[in-house]
């Protein structure tokens, strides 16, 4: 995204959630090839809920989505 990376976008979304007093929190996950702990920490500190790395394992993705999807 021009002029806005994932960290900045997450911070803006979290600020909007607080400002608008939303009742729900939008789950946000990083998907990156960067496996350094500093990158993971930066994402979580920005307000992301999780950090997934490439190559993405299907089981990890499914397990992650199940944690945040409510059954009807």
Kinemage of the C-alpha trace (Angstrom):
@kinemage 1
@onewidth
@group {chain A} dominant
@subgroup {mainchain}
@vectorlist {calphas} color= white
{ca unk a 1} P 0.000 0.000 0.000
{ca unk a 2} L 1.492 3.322 -0.933
{ca unk a 3} L 2.355 5.498 2.076
{ca unk a 4} L 0.901 3.017 4.556
{ca unk a 5} L 2.419 -0.316 5.525
{ca unk a 6} L 0.755 -3.038 7.555
{ca unk a 7} L 2.012 -1.680 10.864
{ca unk a 8} L 0.663 1.798 10.174
{ca unk a 9} L -2.632 0.439 8.865
{ca unk a 10} L -3.053 -1.677 12.008
{ca unk a 11} L -2.368 1.274 14.287
{ca unk a 12} L -4.893 3.404 12.397
{ca unk a 13} L -7.543 0.668 12.574
{ca unk a 14} L -6.991 0.200 16.309
{ca unk a 15} L -7.273 3.961 16.861
{ca unk a 16} L -10.490 4.017 14.839
{ca unk a 17} L -11.923 1.159 16.889
{ca unk a 18} L -11.289 3.121 20.087
{ca unk a 19} L -12.485 6.443 18.683
{ca unk a 20} L -15.687 4.947 17.264
{ca unk a 21} L -16.187 2.801 20.401
{ca unk a 22} L -16.694 -0.400 18.404
{ca unk a 23} L -18.065 -3.355 20.331
{ca unk a 24} L -15.911 -5.826 18.413
{ca unk a 25} L -12.215 -5.972 17.613
{ca unk a 26} L -11.233 -6.763 14.032
{ca unk a 27} L -8.710 -9.630 14.004
{ca unk a 28} L -5.532 -8.603 12.187
{ca unk a 29} L -2.707 -10.990 11.338
{ca unk a 30} L 0.641 -10.404 9.687
{ca unk a 31} L 1.595 -12.729 6.846
{ca unk a 32} L 5.254 -12.282 6.047
{ca unk a 33} L 8.460 -14.022 5.067
{ca unk a 34} L 10.303 -12.146 7.847
{ca unk a 35} L 10.948 -14.661 10.630
{ca unk a 36} L 12.923 -12.328 12.896
{ca unk a 37} L 11.564 -11.898 16.403
{ca unk a 38} L 11.917 -8.111 16.092
{ca unk a 39} L 9.477 -8.108 13.158
{ca unk a 40} L 7.029 -10.261 15.110
{ca unk a 41} L 7.301 -7.977 18.122
{ca unk a 42} L 6.722 -4.883 15.959
{ca unk a 43} L 3.531 -6.394 14.523
{ca unk a 44} L 2.155 -7.418 17.891
{ca unk a 45} L 3.085 -4.049 19.425
{ca unk a 46} L 1.224 -2.315 16.586
{ca unk a 47} L -1.940 -4.151 17.652
{ca unk a 48} L -1.968 -7.216 15.437
{ca unk a 49} L -3.448 -10.368 16.903
{ca unk a 50} L -1.078 -12.826 15.301
{ca unk a 51} L 1.953 -13.359 13.117
{ca unk a 52} L 2.079 -15.982 10.363
{ca unk a 53} L 5.154 -16.700 8.282
{ca unk a 54} L 5.680 -17.912 4.753
{ca unk a 55} L 5.629 -20.493 3.447
{ca unk a 56} L 2.226 -20.689 5.060
{ca unk a 57} L 1.251 -24.065 6.418
{ca unk a 58} L -2.429 -24.819 5.723
{ca unk a 59} L -2.971 -26.390 9.135
{ca unk a 60} L -1.571 -23.312 10.880
{ca unk a 61} L -3.869 -21.081 8.819
{ca unk a 62} L -6.944 -23.216 9.536
{ca unk a 63} L -6.157 -23.387 13.254
{ca unk a 64} L -5.654 -19.625 13.378
{ca unk a 65} L -8.905 -18.889 11.558
{ca unk a 66} L -10.834 -21.289 13.792
{ca unk a 67} L -9.688 -19.348 16.845
{ca unk a 68} L -11.310 -16.189 15.477
{ca unk a 69} L -14.399 -17.544 13.721
{ca unk a 70} L -17.546 -18.022 15.720
{ca unk a 71} L -19.882 -20.845 14.815
{ca unk a 72} L -23.451 -19.864 13.983
